[in-house]
Amino acid sequence: MLEKESDACYAETILTEVGLTTGYAAIGGTESRIMNNDDKTPAAFLAELGQALTTREGEDAELARIVAEHILTAAPAEDCVEQAMAAINTLAASRATPPKENVDG
């Protein structure tokens, strides 16, 4: 949910990066400027949005990939949130485990 104007600007920036044109919509109960492009199918739009999130500087690419894979799809699985949560938990566990040192004896 967008809670402040900067969130709306952030969403607009992401959508602009995938080459969409300006429109308006309600997101999370807040009217916000977003993009609209009739030339793209929902699947193409979501794929481009996911790609933009994973390649955006300063973003967590691994987390964005999980969201793109499980949530940002034209036909998400019924249990997409659970699948995304499981993938996020796996990612968190791998990040919490310190890397093993390679010791040459």
PyMOL commands that set and color helices and strands:
alter all, ss='L'
color gray80, all
select helices_A, chain A and resi 5-17+42-55+61-70+80-96
alter helices_A, ss='H'
color red, helices_A
select strands_A, chain A and resi 21-27+30-36
alter strands_A, ss='S'
color yellow, strands_A
deselect
rebuild
show_as cartoon
